[in-house]
Amino acid sequence: QVQLEESGGGLVQAGGSLRLSCAASGRTFNLYAMGWFRQAPGKEREFVASVSRSGISTYYADSVKGRFTISRDNAKNTVLLQMNTLRPEDTAVYYCAAARTYFSGNYCPVNLLEYGDWGQGTQVTVSS
């Protein structure tokens, strides 16, 4: 099991930027792919971005492609989500997640069920 703690959320105007950080502890960080999800009020939790265990490969939801960048630092056991050109529809609680199991190669899981450990979430609010 891995413990995850997000930080970096807040209130920003449309067009602005935020950087979310997720600190991991409890198991060998570089063996597991990582992802970010978000959940807006009244909506289901949805995939945002994922990064392979090595950090070489990434995958994004269409809604954030070109605006968000996911990265990881295996030496520091952290995963980052740089969010640029934010829109009001990006408003949500953002969750960091660790893959449920080891995936070989540079696989980037996108399905919520592929993740087994979650952070407590951090609120991102984008005003228009």
C-alpha positions as CSV (number, residue, x, y, z in Angstrom):
1,Q,0.0,0.0,0.0
2,V,1.1,3.6,-0.7
3,Q,0.2,6.8,1.1
4,L,-0.4,9.8,-1.1
5,E,-0.8,13.4,-0.2
6,E,-1.7,16.1,-2.7
7,S,-1.0,19.8,-2.5
8,G,-1.1,22.9,-4.6
9,G,-4.7,23.4,-5.2
10,G,-6.4,26.8,-4.9
11,L,-8.4,29.5,-6.5
12,V,-7.3,30.9,-9.9
13,Q,-8.8,33.0,-12.6
14,A,-9.6,31.5,-16.0
15,G,-6.4,31.5,-18.1
16,G,-4.2,31.1,-15.1
17,S,-2.0,28.2,-14.0
18,L,-1.6,25.9,-11.0
19,R,0.8,23.1,-10.2
20,L,-0.4,20.2,-8.2
21,S,2.1,18.0,-6.3
22,C,1.6,14.5,-4.9
23,A,4.0,13.0,-2.4
24,A,4.1,9.2,-2.1
25,S,5.4,6.9,0.6
26,G,5.0,3.3,1.7
27,R,6.2,1.2,-1.2
28,T,8.7,1.3,-4.0
29,F,7.5,4.3,-5.9
30,N,9.2,3.7,-9.3
31,L,7.5,0.3,-9.8
32,Y,4.0,1.8,-10.3
33,A,2.3,4.0,-12.8
34,M,0.7,7.1,-11.4
35,G,-2.4,9.1,-12.3
36,W,-4.5,12.2,-11.6
37,F,-8.3,12.1,-11.6
38,R,-10.8,14.8,-10.8
39,Q,-14.4,15.0,-9.5
40,A,-16.7,17.9,-9.9
41,P,-19.8,18.4,-7.7
42,G,-22.5,16.0,-8.9
43,K,-20.3,14.2,-11.4
44,E,-18.4,11.0,-11.4
45,R,-14.6,10.9,-10.9
46,E,-12.9,11.2,-14.2
47,F,-9.4,10.5,-15.6
48,V,-7.1,13.4,-16.2
49,A,-3.6,12.1,-16.9
50,S,-1.3,9.2,-16.2
51,V,2.4,8.6,-16.3
52,S,4.3,5.3,-16.7
53,R,6.4,4.0,-13.9
54,S,9.6,5.2,-15.6
55,G,8.1,8.6,-16.5
56,I,8.8,8.1,-20.2
57,S,5.2,7.7,-21.3
58,T,2.2,9.9,-20.5
59,Y,-1.5,9.9,-21.4
60,Y,-4.1,12.6,-21.2
61,A,-7.8,13.0,-21.3
62,D,-8.8,14.9,-24.5
63,S,-10.2,17.7,-22.3
64,V,-6.8,18.6,-20.9
65,K,-4.5,17.7,-23.7
66,G,-2.2,20.5,-24.6
67,R,-2.9,22.4,-21.4
68,F,-1.9,20.0,-18.6
69,T,1.5,18.2,-18.2
70,I,2.1,15.2,-15.9
71,S,5.5,14.3,-14.7
72,R,7.2,12.3,-11.9
73,D,10.5,12.5,-10.0
74,N,11.3,8.9,-8.8
75,A,14.2,10.2,-6.7
76,K,11.8,12.4,-4.7
77,N,8.7,10.0,-4.8
78,T,6.6,12.8,-6.3
79,V,4.3,13.2,-9.2
80,L,3.3,16.7,-10.6
81,L,0.5,18.0,-12.6
82,Q,1.2,21.4,-14.3
83,M,-2.1,23.0,-15.3
84,N,-2.1,25.9,-17.7
85,T,-4.8,27.9,-19.4
86,L,-7.3,26.8,-16.8
87,R,-11.0,27.0,-17.5
88,P,-14.0,27.2,-15.2
89,E,-14.9,23.6,-16.2
90,D,-11.6,22.4,-14.7
91,T,-13.0,23.2,-11.3
92,A,-13.0,20.0,-9.3
93,V,-11.3,18.1,-6.5
94,Y,-8.2,16.6,-7.9
95,Y,-6.9,13.2,-6.7
96,C,-3.6,11.6,-7.1
97,A,-3.6,7.8,-7.5
98,A,-1.2,4.9,-7.6
99,A,-1.7,1.9,-9.9
100,R,-3.1,-1.2,-8.3
101,T,-0.5,-3.5,-9.6
102,Y,2.8,-3.5,-11.5
103,F,2.6,-2.9,-15.2
104,S,5.5,-3.8,-17.4
105,G,6.9,-1.5,-20.0
106,N,5.6,2.1,-20.3
107,Y,1.9,1.4,-19.8
108,C,-0.2,4.4,-18.6
109,P,-3.4,3.2,-17.0
110,V,-6.6,5.3,-17.6
111,N,-9.3,3.3,-15.9
112,L,-10.2,4.2,-12.4
113,L,-10.3,0.5,-11.5
114,E,-6.6,0.1,-12.4
115,Y,-5.7,2.3,-9.4
116,G,-5.6,1.0,-5.8
117,D,-4.4,3.9,-3.6
118,W,-5.8,7.4,-3.5
119,G,-4.9,10.7,-1.9
120,Q,-7.4,12.8,0.0
121,G,-7.8,15.3,-2.9
122,T,-7.1,19.0,-3.3
123,Q,-9.6,21.5,-4.5
124,V,-9.0,23.5,-7.7
125,T,-11.4,26.4,-8.4
126,V,-11.3,28.4,-11.6
127,S,-13.3,31.6,-11.7
128,S,-14.5,33.1,-14.9
